[in-house]
Every structure is written in C-alpha cells, then in structure tokens.
Amino acid sequence: MNVKVLFFATMRERTGIRETILDVPDGMAVVEFKNLLVERYPGLDTAMSSVLIAVNKEFAFDDQIIPDHAEVAVFPPVSGG
C-alpha cells in the first residue's frame, strides 16, 4: 500500500526532504512505520523515540494501523510555555 509522508521542521532537516510516497506493507502499525523510517533515513534514529506522528491529520499512537493512501506527518517533539 502507498502512504504519503510529510516531514516537518527538524525532521525535514534530518531527512533532507519535505515529502515522499512510500510503499509499505498492509496492516502496518505506527510503531513499525517508525522503524521503517529509521531504516530509510538513519538521521532520524535519535529523534524517533520522541517524534509525533499524525495519520490523516489526527495524532496517532504506536499501535494504530495506517490505512492505505494515508497521509502520515512526522513532527519533532514540541515544547513550549
């Protein structure tokens, strides 16, 4: 299945790209997707434990299954006051 991946802020800097289309296995969970991203973009390795993932514009937990043709956004951890 295909998913559109969007990288924001420092995640974009670490990958060197703004967006891409990835072919991923059916039934892939967010946690597996994170592992796949680290394999393809090793620069994400140290940040992956704290990134935020949104699937179709809604924040997603590690056990959520990514649907076909989803838009998956990868955000750096956010802090503020």
C-alpha positions as CSV (number, residue, x, y, z in Angstrom):
1,M,0.0,0.0,0.0
2,N,1.1,3.6,-0.5
3,V,1.3,6.4,2.0
4,K,2.2,10.0,1.6
5,V,4.8,11.0,4.3
6,L,5.3,14.7,5.3
7,F,8.3,15.7,7.3
8,F,8.2,18.9,9.4
9,A,10.8,21.2,11.0
10,T,13.9,19.3,12.2
11,M,12.5,16.1,10.8
12,R,12.7,17.7,7.3
13,E,16.3,18.8,8.0
14,R,17.3,15.3,9.1
15,T,15.8,13.6,6.0
16,G,16.6,16.3,3.5
17,I,13.1,16.1,2.0
18,R,9.7,17.7,2.6
19,E,7.5,14.8,1.5
20,T,7.6,11.4,-0.2
21,I,5.4,8.4,-1.1
22,L,6.4,5.1,0.5
23,D,5.2,1.6,-0.3
24,V,4.6,-0.1,3.0
25,P,3.0,-3.5,3.9
26,D,-0.7,-3.7,4.5
27,G,-1.7,-3.5,8.2
28,M,1.4,-1.7,9.3
29,A,1.2,-0.1,12.7
30,V,2.7,3.3,13.5
31,V,5.5,1.7,15.6
32,E,6.5,-0.4,12.6
33,F,6.3,2.6,10.4
34,K,8.7,4.5,12.7
35,N,11.2,1.6,12.4
36,L,10.9,1.7,8.6
37,L,11.6,5.4,8.6
38,V,14.8,4.9,10.6
39,E,15.9,2.2,8.1
40,R,15.4,4.5,5.2
41,Y,16.5,7.7,6.9
42,P,19.2,6.9,9.5
43,G,19.4,10.6,10.5
44,L,16.0,10.1,12.3
45,D,17.3,7.4,14.7
46,T,18.0,9.6,17.7
47,A,14.7,11.5,17.3
48,M,12.3,8.7,16.6
49,S,11.6,7.8,20.2
50,S,10.0,11.2,20.8
51,V,8.5,12.2,17.4
52,L,4.8,12.9,17.0
53,I,3.0,11.0,14.2
54,A,-0.3,12.1,12.7
55,V,-2.3,9.9,10.4
56,N,-4.8,11.7,8.2
57,K,-4.4,14.9,10.3
58,E,-5.0,13.2,13.7
59,F,-2.3,12.3,16.2
60,A,-1.7,8.6,16.2
61,F,-0.4,6.1,18.9
62,D,2.1,3.4,18.2
63,D,-0.5,0.6,17.9
64,Q,-2.7,2.4,15.4
65,I,-2.8,0.7,11.9
66,I,-2.1,3.0,9.0
67,P,-4.7,2.8,6.2
68,D,-3.9,2.6,2.5
69,H,-3.3,6.0,0.9
70,A,-3.0,7.7,4.3
71,E,-1.2,10.9,4.8
72,V,1.4,10.4,7.6
73,A,3.0,13.5,9.1
74,V,6.2,13.3,11.2
75,F,6.7,16.1,13.7
76,P,9.6,16.8,16.1
77,P,8.7,16.8,19.8
78,V,7.0,20.1,20.8
79,S,7.7,22.1,23.9
80,G,6.5,25.5,25.0
81,G,5.3,27.5,27.8
